[in-house]
Amino acid sequence: MVDLTPNPSFSLTIRLQLPNTAGMLASVTQAIAKAGGNLGEIKLIEQTRKISSREVTVDAASTEHAESIVQAVKELENIKIINVYDRTFNLHRGGKISIHSKLQLTNQEDLAMAYTPGVGRICNAIASDPEQVYSLTIKNNTVAIVTDGSAILGLGNLGAQAALPVMEGKAMLFKEFAGIDAFPICLANQDTESIIETVKNISPVFGGVNLEDISAPRCFEIENRLRQEIDIPVFHDDQHGTAIVSLAALINALKLVKKSLEDVRIVINGAGAAGVAIARLLRKAGAGKIVMCDSKGIISKDRPNLTGQKREFAVVTAGCLADALSGADIFLGVSVPGVVTLEMVRSMATDPIVMAMANPIPEIQPELVADDVAVMATGRSDYPNQINNVLAFPGVFRGALDCRASAITANMYLEAASAIASLIKATDLDPEYIIPSVFDERVVTAVAGAVQRAARQDGVACR
């Protein structure tokens, strides 16, 4: 396993005091570079004839790496560290989102209309015509981000409170990328029936529900039940967001290697929410040769006690991941770090496509297979071709809310993936550019438009 690339998630600001003489700052930057840190902005805070104070920003690869960088600076003569700030922790202090009023209350007249007694007229209007809740309240542009904290990122079951920073971040992304007001709902309960009942009870406030970080196989039942029992769209991003973006990347990667989805042999490692959803969507898109693996190897039909989802993709053959990859055209990893070796990749078919999406450490480091793959993608932002759900969920909900969809369908997923893929022109397609940037302003508009068209085709658009 090669060292991870320093990145902003382990970013520090080191405040220093050093003699104001030539070469002193250079000694600091050299120490940071020697320790493997990635130097960022350097600010001059204060300077006298004898002393200068500076803030130096540094990216590290891990908490331990950050500590070693600080220690390297501490060991320099005549350099005094005043303080060290963890930039990621500082960014999260006090939370990342807030609620703001859209109206200014400047006098008694405003108050009488916005609140009592005038608001009573609005309540009666909605009671008489429930459809007016969409035009007279926040419901038409509001999404609930619901989790029980049982499967947080790659960290596992950390509970509701530990899930809150992720859900806040998700709400921020909804707002920044799609103008949607989203709110974290972190439930201190991991009972399937209780979660379903709670979401049903709070659904009058929201125009849609985004399920997040709920462990498999419970997430499948929760999503399916909610889709049947409430009349607003329900979307499990860990499943369908990942599947949409994976398909979009694969559409373009296959163009580069001149292979068709119908003919390629695909190996998916990871049979949780994301793996199953990817397999289902690829099958819907026309893929016919899918082998799914979990921690025990190939999911074969003769294995006992398979879940319904695993049984759906069980095959006749058995074996380990290495057996599955021999002769395969595509590897899709939504599993754990380091499970794929260079030898496994070299056993794949000509011009293999490897999408190693485990985060933060992929199934195989891109550096190890740079000369052995036709296309490489990961879930990380510091490598090309990041498979990032932000390309999908803001546009999916923007489209669903705008046409007031009562549900989100598989056809909407397919059209969303096609829209994302189409944003890269054939002339621009490259092994390191198969998927647009999350900051490409065309993405949300393209996905939202595709989702609305599909919703109308499927008869689930109410507007």
DRENRO-532257 format. One record per residue (C-alpha): residue number from 1; residue in three letters; x, z, y. Coordinates in nm, 2 decimals, m for minus. Layout:
<recs>
{rec NUM, "ALA", {X, Z, Y}}
...
</recs>
This chain:
<recs>
{rec 1, "MET", {0.00, 0.00, 0.00}}
{rec 2, "VAL", {0.15, m0.10, 0.33}}
{rec 3, "ASP", {0.12, 0.11, 0.64}}
{rec 4, "LEU", {m0.20, 0.07, 0.85}}
{rec 5, "THR", {m0.17, m0.09, 1.18}}
{rec 6, "PRO", {m0.19, 0.15, 1.48}}
{rec 7, "ASN", {m0.53, 0.12, 1.64}}
{rec 8, "PRO", {m0.74, 0.28, 1.92}}
{rec 9, "SER", {m0.93, 0.51, 1.68}}
{rec 10, "PHE", {m0.61, 0.72, 1.67}}
{rec 11, "SER", {m0.52, 0.68, 2.03}}
{rec 12, "LEU", {m0.34, 0.95, 2.24}}
{rec 13, "THR", {m0.26, 1.01, 2.60}}
{rec 14, "ILE", {0.06, 1.21, 2.64}}
{rec 15, "ARG", {0.12, 1.37, 2.98}}
{rec 16, "LEU", {0.49, 1.41, 3.05}}
{rec 17, "GLN", {0.72, 1.55, 3.31}}
{rec 18, "LEU", {1.06, 1.39, 3.32}}
{rec 19, "PRO", {1.36, 1.37, 3.55}}
{rec 20, "ASN", {1.32, 1.09, 3.81}}
{rec 21, "THR", {1.64, 0.91, 3.70}}
{rec 22, "ALA", {1.70, 0.57, 3.56}}
{rec 23, "GLY", {1.65, 0.54, 3.18}}
{rec 24, "MET", {1.45, 0.85, 3.13}}
{rec 25, "LEU", {1.11, 0.67, 3.08}}
{rec 26, "ALA", {1.29, 0.41, 2.86}}
{rec 27, "SER", {1.40, 0.69, 2.63}}
{rec 28, "VAL", {1.04, 0.80, 2.59}}
{rec 29, "THR", {0.92, 0.45, 2.51}}
{rec 30, "GLN", {1.20, 0.39, 2.27}}
{rec 31, "ALA", {1.12, 0.72, 2.08}}
{rec 32, "ILE", {0.75, 0.61, 2.06}}
{rec 33, "ALA", {0.85, 0.27, 1.93}}
{rec 34, "LYS", {1.09, 0.41, 1.68}}
{rec 35, "ALA", {0.81, 0.64, 1.55}}
{rec 36, "GLY", {0.59, 0.34, 1.50}}
{rec 37, "GLY", {0.35, 0.39, 1.79}}
{rec 38, "ASN", {0.19, 0.11, 1.97}}
{rec 39, "LEU", {0.25, 0.17, 2.34}}
{rec 40, "GLY", {m0.04, 0.12, 2.59}}
{rec 41, "GLU", {m0.09, 0.19, 2.95}}
{rec 42, "ILE", {0.17, 0.40, 3.14}}
{rec 43, "LYS", {0.04, 0.58, 3.46}}
{rec 44, "LEU", {0.25, 0.74, 3.73}}
{rec 45, "ILE", {0.06, 1.06, 3.82}}
{rec 46, "GLU", {0.31, 1.23, 4.06}}
{rec 47, "GLN", {0.66, 1.17, 4.17}}
{rec 48, "THR", {0.92, 1.36, 4.38}}
{rec 49, "ARG", {1.28, 1.29, 4.44}}
{rec 50, "LYS", {1.37, 1.49, 4.13}}
{rec 51, "ILE", {1.08, 1.48, 3.89}}
{rec 52, "SER", {0.80, 1.23, 3.79}}
{rec 53, "SER", {0.48, 1.30, 3.59}}
{rec 54, "ARG", {0.34, 1.02, 3.38}}
{rec 55, "GLU", {0.06, 0.96, 3.13}}
{rec 56, "VAL", {0.15, 0.74, 2.84}}
{rec 57, "THR", {m0.12, 0.60, 2.61}}
{rec 58, "VAL", {m0.02, 0.54, 2.25}}
{rec 59, "ASP", {m0.21, 0.40, 1.95}}
{rec 60, "ALA", {m0.13, 0.56, 1.61}}
{rec 61, "ALA", {m0.23, 0.47, 1.25}}
{rec 62, "SER", {m0.35, 0.82, 1.15}}
{rec 63, "THR", {m0.37, 1.18, 1.26}}
{rec 64, "GLU", {m0.04, 1.25, 1.09}}
{rec 65, "HIS", {0.12, 0.95, 1.25}}
{rec 66, "ALA", {0.00, 1.07, 1.59}}
{rec 67, "GLU", {0.16, 1.41, 1.53}}
{rec 68, "SER", {0.49, 1.25, 1.43}}
{rec 69, "ILE", {0.49, 1.04, 1.75}}
{rec 70, "VAL", {0.43, 1.35, 1.96}}
{rec 71, "GLN", {0.71, 1.53, 1.78}}
{rec 72, "ALA", {0.95, 1.24, 1.84}}
{rec 73, "VAL", {0.89, 1.28, 2.22}}
{rec 74, "LYS", {0.92, 1.66, 2.20}}
{rec 75, "GLU", {1.27, 1.62, 2.06}}
{rec 76, "LEU", {1.40, 1.43, 2.36}}
{rec 77, "GLU", {1.62, 1.62, 2.60}}
{rec 78, "ASN", {1.49, 1.69, 2.95}}
{rec 79, "ILE", {1.14, 1.56, 2.86}}
{rec 80, "LYS", {0.86, 1.81, 2.89}}
{rec 81, "ILE", {0.52, 1.75, 2.73}}
{rec 82, "ILE", {0.25, 1.89, 2.96}}
{rec 83, "ASN", {m0.05, 1.80, 2.75}}
{rec 84, "VAL", {m0.17, 1.57, 2.47}}
{rec 85, "TYR", {m0.52, 1.43, 2.47}}
{rec 86, "ASP", {m0.69, 1.27, 2.17}}
{rec 87, "ARG", {m0.87, 0.98, 2.35}}
{rec 88, "THR", {m1.13, 0.94, 2.07}}
{rec 89, "PHE", {m1.24, 1.30, 2.09}}
{rec 90, "ASN", {m1.24, 1.29, 2.47}}
{rec 91, "LEU", {m1.47, 0.99, 2.46}}
{rec 92, "HIS", {m1.72, 1.17, 2.24}}
{rec 93, "ARG", {m1.73, 1.50, 2.44}}
{rec 94, "GLY", {m2.08, 1.57, 2.57}}
{rec 95, "GLY", {m2.22, 1.28, 2.36}}
{rec 96, "LYS", {m2.22, 0.91, 2.43}}
{rec 97, "ILE", {m2.58, 0.85, 2.53}}
{rec 98, "SER", {m2.85, 1.00, 2.76}}
{rec 99, "ILE", {m3.20, 0.93, 2.87}}
{rec 100, "HIS", {m3.27, 0.81, 3.22}}
{rec 101, "SER", {m3.60, 0.77, 3.40}}
{rec 102, "LYS", {m3.70, 0.42, 3.50}}
{rec 103, "LEU", {m3.90, 0.55, 3.80}}
{rec 104, "GLN", {m3.81, 0.75, 4.11}}
{rec 105, "LEU", {m4.04, 1.04, 4.18}}
{rec 106, "THR", {m4.02, 1.09, 4.56}}
{rec 107, "ASN", {m4.36, 1.23, 4.65}}
{rec 108, "GLN", {m4.69, 1.38, 4.52}}
{rec 109, "GLU", {m4.84, 1.04, 4.49}}
{rec 110, "ASP", {m4.58, 0.92, 4.25}}
{rec 111, "LEU", {m4.62, 1.23, 4.04}}
{rec 112, "ALA", {m4.99, 1.20, 4.03}}
{rec 113, "MET", {m4.96, 0.85, 3.88}}
{rec 114, "ALA", {m4.67, 0.90, 3.65}}
{rec 115, "TYR", {m4.79, 1.23, 3.51}}
{rec 116, "THR", {m5.11, 1.43, 3.54}}
{rec 117, "PRO", {m5.38, 1.35, 3.64}}
{rec 118, "GLY", {m5.32, 0.97, 3.64}}
{rec 119, "VAL", {m5.15, 0.95, 3.31}}
{rec 120, "GLY", {m5.48, 1.06, 3.15}}
{rec 121, "ARG", {m5.62, 0.72, 3.22}}
{rec 122, "ILE", {m5.34, 0.56, 3.03}}
{rec 123, "CYS", {m5.40, 0.79, 2.73}}
{rec 124, "ASN", {m5.77, 0.69, 2.73}}
{rec 125, "ALA", {m5.68, 0.32, 2.75}}
{rec 126, "ILE", {m5.46, 0.34, 2.45}}
{rec 127, "ALA", {m5.71, 0.55, 2.25}}
{rec 128, "SER", {m5.97, 0.28, 2.32}}
{rec 129, "ASP", {m5.73, m0.01, 2.24}}
{rec 130, "PRO", {m5.43, 0.10, 2.03}}
{rec 131, "GLU", {m5.25, m0.23, 2.09}}
{rec 132, "GLN", {m5.20, m0.13, 2.45}}
{rec 133, "VAL", {m4.94, 0.12, 2.33}}
{rec 134, "TYR", {m4.69, m0.17, 2.33}}
{rec 135, "SER", {m4.75, m0.26, 2.69}}
{rec 136, "LEU", {m4.80, 0.08, 2.84}}
{rec 137, "THR", {m4.52, 0.29, 2.67}}
{rec 138, "ILE", {m4.16, 0.26, 2.55}}
{rec 139, "LYS", {m4.27, 0.17, 2.20}}
{rec 140, "ASN", {m4.22, m0.21, 2.25}}
{rec 141, "ASN", {m3.84, m0.16, 2.30}}
{rec 142, "THR", {m3.75, 0.15, 2.11}}
{rec 143, "VAL", {m3.59, 0.19, 1.77}}
{rec 144, "ALA", {m3.55, 0.51, 1.56}}
{rec 145, "ILE", {m3.20, 0.54, 1.40}}
{rec 146, "VAL", {m3.28, 0.75, 1.09}}
{rec 147, "THR", {m3.03, 0.92, 0.86}}
{rec 148, "ASP", {m2.99, 1.22, 0.64}}
{rec 149, "GLY", {m2.61, 1.22, 0.66}}
{rec 150, "SER", {m2.57, 1.16, 0.29}}
{rec 151, "ALA", {m2.34, 0.86, 0.31}}
{rec 152, "ILE", {m2.16, 0.86, 0.64}}
{rec 153, "LEU", {m1.94, 0.56, 0.68}}
{rec 154, "GLY", {m1.68, 0.59, 0.41}}
{rec 155, "LEU", {m1.67, 0.97, 0.44}}
{rec 156, "GLY", {m1.96, 1.07, 0.20}}
{rec 157, "ASN", {m2.23, 1.34, 0.23}}
{rec 158, "LEU", {m2.14, 1.53, 0.54}}
{rec 159, "GLY", {m2.49, 1.62, 0.64}}
{rec 160, "ALA", {m2.72, 1.56, 0.95}}
{rec 161, "GLN", {m2.51, 1.72, 1.22}}
{rec 162, "ALA", {m2.19, 1.54, 1.12}}
{rec 163, "ALA", {m2.39, 1.21, 1.12}}
{rec 164, "LEU", {m2.49, 1.25, 1.48}}
{rec 165, "PRO", {m2.18, 1.09, 1.64}}
{rec 166, "VAL", {m2.23, 0.78, 1.43}}
{rec 167, "MET", {m2.60, 0.75, 1.52}}
{rec 168, "GLU", {m2.52, 0.81, 1.89}}
{rec 169, "GLY", {m2.27, 0.52, 1.86}}
{rec 170, "LYS", {m2.53, 0.30, 1.70}}
{rec 171, "ALA", {m2.78, 0.38, 1.98}}
{rec 172, "MET", {m2.51, 0.28, 2.23}}
{rec 173, "LEU", {m2.45, m0.05, 2.06}}
{rec 174, "PHE", {m2.83, m0.12, 2.05}}
{rec 175, "LYS", {m2.84, m0.07, 2.43}}
{rec 176, "GLU", {m2.52, m0.24, 2.52}}
{rec 177, "PHE", {m2.56, m0.55, 2.31}}
{rec 178, "ALA", {m2.94, m0.60, 2.30}}
{rec 179, "GLY", {m3.09, m0.39, 2.57}}
{rec 180, "ILE", {m3.28, m0.19, 2.31}}
{rec 181, "ASP", {m3.35, 0.18, 2.36}}
{rec 182, "ALA", {m3.26, 0.35, 2.03}}
{rec 183, "PHE", {m3.25, 0.72, 1.95}}
{rec 184, "PRO", {m3.07, 0.92, 1.67}}
{rec 185, "ILE", {m3.30, 1.09, 1.43}}
{rec 186, "CYS", {m3.07, 1.30, 1.20}}
{rec 187, "LEU", {m3.28, 1.48, 0.94}}
{rec 188, "ALA", {m3.17, 1.81, 0.79}}
{rec 189, "ASN", {m3.33, 1.71, 0.46}}
{rec 190, "GLN", {m3.22, 1.49, 0.18}}
{rec 191, "ASP", {m3.54, 1.48, m0.02}}
{rec 192, "THR", {m3.68, 1.13, m0.05}}
{rec 193, "GLU", {m4.04, 1.22, m0.01}}
{rec 194, "SER", {m3.98, 1.44, 0.29}}
{rec 195, "ILE", {m3.78, 1.17, 0.46}}
{rec 196, "ILE", {m4.05, 0.91, 0.41}}
{rec 197, "GLU", {m4.32, 1.15, 0.54}}
{rec 198, "THR", {m4.11, 1.24, 0.84}}
{rec 199, "VAL", {m4.05, 0.88, 0.94}}
{rec 200, "LYS", {m4.42, 0.80, 0.90}}
{rec 201, "ASN", {m4.51, 1.09, 1.12}}
{rec 202, "ILE", {m4.27, 0.99, 1.40}}
{rec 203, "SER", {m4.34, 0.61, 1.38}}
{rec 204, "PRO", {m4.60, 0.60, 1.66}}
{rec 205, "VAL", {m4.32, 0.64, 1.92}}
{rec 206, "PHE", {m4.11, 0.35, 1.79}}
{rec 207, "GLY", {m4.12, m0.03, 1.76}}
{rec 208, "GLY", {m3.88, m0.03, 1.46}}
{rec 209, "VAL", {m3.68, 0.19, 1.23}}
{rec 210, "ASN", {m3.32, 0.14, 1.15}}
{rec 211, "LEU", {m3.22, 0.34, 0.84}}
{rec 212, "GLU", {m2.85, 0.44, 0.83}}
{rec 213, "ASP", {m2.60, 0.61, 0.61}}
{rec 214, "ILE", {m2.85, 0.72, 0.34}}
{rec 215, "SER", {m2.70, 0.72, m0.01}}
{rec 216, "ALA", {m2.79, 0.48, m0.29}}
{rec 217, "PRO", {m3.01, 0.46, m0.49}}
{rec 218, "ARG", {m3.24, 0.68, m0.27}}
{rec 219, "CYS", {m3.20, 0.44, 0.02}}
{rec 220, "PHE", {m3.37, 0.16, m0.18}}
{rec 221, "GLU", {m3.68, 0.36, m0.25}}
{rec 222, "ILE", {m3.70, 0.50, 0.11}}
{rec 223, "GLU", {m3.68, 0.15, 0.26}}
{rec 224, "ASN", {m3.93, 0.00, 0.02}}
{rec 225, "ARG", {m4.18, 0.28, 0.06}}
{rec 226, "LEU", {m4.16, 0.28, 0.44}}
{rec 227, "ARG", {m4.21, m0.10, 0.45}}
{rec 228, "GLN", {m4.53, m0.05, 0.26}}
{rec 229, "GLU", {m4.66, 0.25, 0.45}}
{rec 230, "ILE", {m4.58, 0.18, 0.82}}
{rec 231, "ASP", {m4.67, m0.12, 1.03}}
{rec 232, "ILE", {m4.34, m0.16, 1.22}}
{rec 233, "PRO", {m4.02, m0.33, 1.09}}
{rec 234, "VAL", {m3.78, m0.12, 0.88}}
{rec 235, "PHE", {m3.42, m0.23, 0.84}}
{rec 236, "HIS", {m3.15, m0.06, 0.64}}
{rec 237, "ASP", {m2.84, m0.18, 0.82}}
{rec 238, "ASP", {m2.59, m0.06, 0.55}}
{rec 239, "GLN", {m2.77, m0.31, 0.32}}
{rec 240, "HIS", {m2.90, m0.60, 0.53}}
{rec 241, "GLY", {m2.66, m0.59, 0.83}}
{rec 242, "THR", {m2.36, m0.61, 0.60}}
{rec 243, "ALA", {m2.53, m0.88, 0.38}}
{rec 244, "ILE", {m2.62, m1.10, 0.68}}
{rec 245, "VAL", {m2.27, m1.09, 0.83}}
{rec 246, "SER", {m2.10, m1.14, 0.49}}
{rec 247, "LEU", {m2.31, m1.45, 0.42}}
{rec 248, "ALA", {m2.24, m1.59, 0.77}}
{rec 249, "ALA", {m1.87, m1.55, 0.71}}
{rec 250, "LEU", {m1.89, m1.70, 0.37}}
{rec 251, "ILE", {m2.09, m2.00, 0.49}}
{rec 252, "ASN", {m1.79, m2.09, 0.72}}
{rec 253, "ALA", {m1.52, m1.99, 0.48}}
{rec 254, "LEU", {m1.67, m2.23, 0.21}}
{rec 255, "LYS", {m1.66, m2.51, 0.46}}
{rec 256, "LEU", {m1.28, m2.46, 0.50}}
{rec 257, "VAL", {m1.21, m2.47, 0.12}}
{rec 258, "LYS", {m1.47, m2.74, 0.06}}
{rec 259, "LYS", {m1.66, m2.55, m0.20}}
{rec 260, "SER", {m2.04, m2.50, m0.23}}
{rec 261, "LEU", {m2.22, m2.16, m0.27}}
{rec 262, "GLU", {m2.40, m2.30, m0.57}}
{rec 263, "ASP", {m2.08, m2.37, m0.76}}
{rec 264, "VAL", {m1.85, m2.08, m0.68}}
{rec 265, "ARG", {m1.80, m1.78, m0.89}}
{rec 266, "ILE", {m1.83, m1.46, m0.68}}
{rec 267, "VAL", {m1.71, m1.11, m0.77}}
{rec 268, "ILE", {m1.86, m0.82, m0.58}}
{rec 269, "ASN", {m1.69, m0.49, m0.61}}
{rec 270, "GLY", {m1.91, m0.20, m0.51}}
{rec 271, "ALA", {m2.27, m0.16, m0.64}}
{rec 272, "GLY", {m2.41, 0.07, m0.37}}
{rec 273, "ALA", {m2.64, m0.03, m0.09}}
{rec 274, "ALA", {m2.42, m0.29, 0.06}}
{rec 275, "GLY", {m2.31, m0.45, m0.26}}
{rec 276, "VAL", {m2.66, m0.49, m0.40}}
{rec 277, "ALA", {m2.79, m0.63, m0.07}}
{rec 278, "ILE", {m2.51, m0.88, m0.04}}
{rec 279, "ALA", {m2.58, m0.99, m0.40}}
{rec 280, "ARG", {m2.95, m1.03, m0.34}}
{rec 281, "LEU", {m2.90, m1.23, m0.02}}
{rec 282, "LEU", {m2.63, m1.45, m0.17}}
{rec 283, "ARG", {m2.87, m1.52, m0.46}}
{rec 284, "LYS", {m3.15, m1.60, m0.22}}
{rec 285, "ALA", {m2.91, m1.84, m0.04}}
{rec 286, "GLY", {m2.83, m2.03, m0.36}}
{rec 287, "ALA", {m2.54, m1.85, m0.53}}
{rec 288, "GLY", {m2.58, m1.86, m0.90}}
{rec 289, "LYS", {m2.26, m1.71, m1.04}}
{rec 290, "ILE", {m2.23, m1.35, m0.93}}
{rec 291, "VAL", {m2.04, m1.08, m1.12}}
{rec 292, "MET", {m2.09, m0.72, m0.99}}
{rec 293, "CYS", {m1.84, m0.45, m1.06}}
{rec 294, "ASP", {m1.85, m0.07, m0.99}}
{rec 295, "SER", {m1.59, 0.20, m1.06}}
{rec 296, "LYS", {m1.63, 0.15, m1.44}}
{rec 297, "GLY", {m1.57, m0.23, m1.42}}
{rec 298, "ILE", {m1.81, m0.52, m1.48}}
{rec 299, "ILE", {m2.17, m0.42, m1.49}}
{rec 300, "SER", {m2.27, m0.55, m1.83}}
{rec 301, "LYS", {m2.61, m0.55, m1.99}}
{rec 302, "ASP", {m2.50, m0.33, m2.28}}
{rec 303, "ARG", {m2.40, m0.04, m2.06}}
{rec 304, "PRO", {m2.64, 0.25, m2.09}}
{rec 305, "ASN", {m2.83, 0.42, m1.81}}
{rec 306, "LEU", {m2.80, 0.15, m1.54}}
{rec 307, "THR", {m3.01, 0.19, m1.23}}
{rec 308, "GLY", {m3.27, m0.07, m1.16}}
{rec 309, "GLN", {m3.05, m0.23, m0.89}}
{rec 310, "LYS", {m2.75, m0.26, m1.12}}
{rec 311, "ARG", {m2.96, m0.39, m1.41}}
{rec 312, "GLU", {m3.07, m0.67, m1.17}}
{rec 313, "PHE", {m2.72, m0.81, m1.17}}
{rec 314, "ALA", {m2.59, m0.71, m1.51}}
{rec 315, "VAL", {m2.42, m0.98, m1.71}}
{rec 316, "VAL", {m2.34, m1.04, m2.07}}
{rec 317, "THR", {m1.96, m1.00, m2.04}}
{rec 318, "ALA", {m1.78, m0.67, m2.00}}
{rec 319, "GLY", {m1.44, m0.58, m1.87}}
{rec 320, "CYS", {m1.25, m0.44, m1.57}}
{rec 321, "LEU", {m1.22, m0.57, m1.22}}
{rec 322, "ALA", {m0.91, m0.77, m1.31}}
{rec 323, "ASP", {m1.10, m0.95, m1.58}}
{rec 324, "ALA", {m1.38, m1.03, m1.34}}
{rec 325, "LEU", {m1.14, m1.17, m1.08}}
{rec 326, "SER", {m0.96, m1.41, m1.32}}
{rec 327, "GLY", {m1.06, m1.76, m1.21}}
{rec 328, "ALA", {m1.31, m1.63, m0.95}}
{rec 329, "ASP", {m1.34, m1.82, m0.62}}
{rec 330, "ILE", {m1.46, m1.53, m0.40}}
{rec 331, "PHE", {m1.39, m1.16, m0.39}}
{rec 332, "LEU", {m1.63, m0.94, m0.18}}
{rec 333, "GLY", {m1.53, m0.58, m0.16}}
{rec 334, "VAL", {m1.76, m0.30, m0.04}}
{rec 335, "SER", {m1.59, m0.03, m0.24}}
{rec 336, "VAL", {m1.27, 0.18, m0.20}}
{rec 337, "PRO", {m0.91, 0.13, m0.08}}
{rec 338, "GLY", {m0.64, m0.04, m0.28}}
{rec 339, "VAL", {m0.83, m0.14, m0.60}}
{rec 340, "VAL", {m0.72, m0.50, m0.58}}
{rec 341, "THR", {m0.36, m0.60, m0.66}}
{rec 342, "LEU", {m0.16, m0.90, m0.57}}
{rec 343, "GLU", {m0.16, m1.01, m0.93}}
{rec 344, "MET", {m0.54, m1.00, m0.94}}
{rec 345, "VAL", {m0.56, m1.22, m0.63}}
{rec 346, "ARG", {m0.31, m1.47, m0.78}}
{rec 347, "SER", {m0.53, m1.49, m1.10}}
{rec 348, "MET", {m0.82, m1.62, m0.89}}
{rec 349, "ALA", {m0.91, m1.99, m0.86}}
{rec 350, "THR", {m0.74, m2.23, m0.62}}
{rec 351, "ASP", {m0.80, m2.15, m0.25}}
{rec 352, "PRO", {m0.95, m1.81, m0.30}}
{rec 353, "ILE", {m1.16, m1.63, m0.04}}
{rec 354, "VAL", {m1.10, m1.26, m0.02}}
{rec 355, "MET", {m1.33, m1.04, 0.19}}
{rec 356, "ALA", {m1.20, m0.68, 0.15}}
{rec 357, "MET", {m1.44, m0.48, 0.36}}
{rec 358, "ALA", {m1.37, m0.12, 0.26}}
{rec 359, "ASN", {m1.30, 0.08, 0.58}}
{rec 360, "PRO", {m1.07, 0.20, 0.72}}
{rec 361, "ILE", {m0.84, 0.09, 0.43}}
{rec 362, "PRO", {m0.94, m0.24, 0.26}}
{rec 363, "GLU", {m0.94, m0.31, m0.11}}
{rec 364, "ILE", {m0.61, m0.50, m0.05}}
{rec 365, "GLN", {m0.40, m0.52, 0.26}}
{rec 366, "PRO", {m0.41, m0.86, 0.42}}
{rec 367, "GLU", {m0.03, m0.86, 0.46}}
{rec 368, "LEU", {0.01, m0.85, 0.08}}
{rec 369, "VAL", {m0.18, m1.17, 0.02}}
{rec 370, "ALA", {m0.11, m1.38, 0.33}}
{rec 371, "ASP", {0.04, m1.66, 0.13}}
{rec 372, "ASP", {m0.20, m1.64, m0.16}}
{rec 373, "VAL", {m0.55, m1.67, m0.01}}
{rec 374, "ALA", {m0.72, m1.95, 0.18}}
{rec 375, "VAL", {m0.93, m1.71, 0.39}}
{rec 376, "MET", {m0.90, m1.34, 0.43}}
{rec 377, "ALA", {m1.16, m1.11, 0.60}}
{rec 378, "THR", {m1.18, m0.73, 0.64}}
{rec 379, "GLY", {m1.40, m0.47, 0.80}}
{rec 380, "ARG", {m1.13, m0.38, 1.05}}
{rec 381, "SER", {m1.11, m0.49, 1.41}}
{rec 382, "ASP", {m0.73, m0.52, 1.41}}
{rec 383, "TYR", {m0.73, m0.81, 1.17}}
{rec 384, "PRO", {m0.89, m1.16, 1.21}}
{rec 385, "ASN", {m1.24, m1.22, 1.06}}
{rec 386, "GLN", {m1.39, m0.87, 1.10}}
{rec 387, "ILE", {m1.71, m0.84, 0.91}}
{rec 388, "ASN", {m1.90, m0.62, 1.15}}
{rec 389, "ASN", {m2.27, m0.53, 1.14}}
{rec 390, "VAL", {m2.28, m0.54, 1.52}}
{rec 391, "LEU", {m2.31, m0.91, 1.48}}
{rec 392, "ALA", {m2.64, m0.87, 1.31}}
{rec 393, "PHE", {m2.85, m0.56, 1.38}}
{rec 394, "PRO", {m2.89, m0.59, 1.76}}
{rec 395, "GLY", {m3.01, m0.95, 1.74}}
{rec 396, "VAL", {m3.23, m0.88, 1.44}}
{rec 397, "PHE", {m3.42, m0.60, 1.62}}
{rec 398, "ARG", {m3.42, m0.79, 1.95}}
{rec 399, "GLY", {m3.60, m1.07, 1.77}}
{rec 400, "ALA", {m3.83, m0.85, 1.57}}
{rec 401, "LEU", {m3.93, m0.65, 1.88}}
{rec 402, "ASP", {m3.98, m0.95, 2.10}}
{rec 403, "CYS", {m4.23, m1.11, 1.86}}
{rec 404, "ARG", {m4.36, m0.78, 1.75}}
{rec 405, "ALA", {m4.29, m0.84, 1.38}}
{rec 406, "SER", {m4.47, m0.61, 1.14}}
{rec 407, "ALA", {m4.19, m0.64, 0.89}}
{rec 408, "ILE", {m3.84, m0.79, 0.84}}
{rec 409, "THR", {m3.82, m1.05, 0.56}}
{rec 410, "ALA", {m3.55, m1.20, 0.35}}
{rec 411, "ASN", {m3.60, m1.53, 0.53}}
{rec 412, "MET", {m3.52, m1.36, 0.86}}
{rec 413, "TYR", {m3.19, m1.24, 0.70}}
{rec 414, "LEU", {m3.10, m1.59, 0.59}}
{rec 415, "GLU", {m3.18, m1.74, 0.93}}
{rec 416, "ALA", {m2.98, m1.47, 1.11}}
{rec 417, "ALA", {m2.68, m1.54, 0.89}}
{rec 418, "SER", {m2.71, m1.91, 0.96}}
{rec 419, "ALA", {m2.74, m1.85, 1.33}}
{rec 420, "ILE", {m2.42, m1.64, 1.34}}
{rec 421, "ALA", {m2.23, m1.90, 1.13}}
{rec 422, "SER", {m2.35, m2.19, 1.35}}
{rec 423, "LEU", {m2.18, m2.04, 1.66}}
{rec 424, "ILE", {m1.84, m2.16, 1.54}}
{rec 425, "LYS", {m1.80, m2.53, 1.59}}
{rec 426, "ALA", {m1.65, m2.73, 1.31}}
{rec 427, "THR", {m1.36, m2.83, 1.53}}
{rec 428, "ASP", {m1.29, m2.46, 1.60}}
{rec 429, "LEU", {m1.32, m2.34, 1.23}}
{rec 430, "ASP", {m0.99, m2.19, 1.11}}
{rec 431, "PRO", {m0.88, m1.95, 0.83}}
{rec 432, "GLU", {m0.85, m1.68, 1.10}}
{rec 433, "TYR", {m1.17, m1.77, 1.28}}
{rec 434, "ILE", {m1.47, m1.79, 1.05}}
{rec 435, "ILE", {m1.69, m1.54, 1.23}}
{rec 436, "PRO", {m1.76, m1.49, 1.61}}
{rec 437, "SER", {m1.64, m1.19, 1.80}}
{rec 438, "VAL", {m1.88, m0.90, 1.85}}
{rec 439, "PHE", {m1.83, m0.96, 2.22}}
{rec 440, "ASP", {m1.95, m1.32, 2.20}}
{rec 441, "GLU", {m2.25, m1.31, 2.43}}
{rec 442, "ARG", {m2.42, m1.59, 2.24}}
{rec 443, "VAL", {m2.46, m1.38, 1.92}}
{rec 444, "VAL", {m2.76, m1.16, 2.01}}
{rec 445, "THR", {m2.96, m1.45, 2.16}}
{rec 446, "ALA", {m2.89, m1.68, 1.87}}
{rec 447, "VAL", {m2.98, m1.42, 1.61}}
{rec 448, "ALA", {m3.29, m1.30, 1.80}}
{rec 449, "GLY", {m3.42, m1.66, 1.83}}
{rec 450, "ALA", {m3.36, m1.73, 1.46}}
{rec 451, "VAL", {m3.53, m1.40, 1.36}}
{rec 452, "GLN", {m3.84, m1.49, 1.57}}
{rec 453, "ARG", {m3.87, m1.84, 1.42}}
{rec 454, "ALA", {m3.85, m1.70, 1.07}}
{rec 455, "ALA", {m4.10, m1.42, 1.15}}
{rec 456, "ARG", {m4.35, m1.69, 1.26}}
{rec 457, "GLN", {m4.28, m1.90, 0.95}}
{rec 458, "ASP", {m4.34, m1.59, 0.73}}
{rec 459, "GLY", {m4.66, m1.49, 0.92}}
{rec 460, "VAL", {m4.53, m1.14, 1.03}}
{rec 461, "ALA", {m4.51, m1.21, 1.40}}
{rec 462, "CYS", {m4.79, m1.04, 1.60}}
{rec 463, "ARG", {m4.69, m1.20, 1.93}}
</recs>
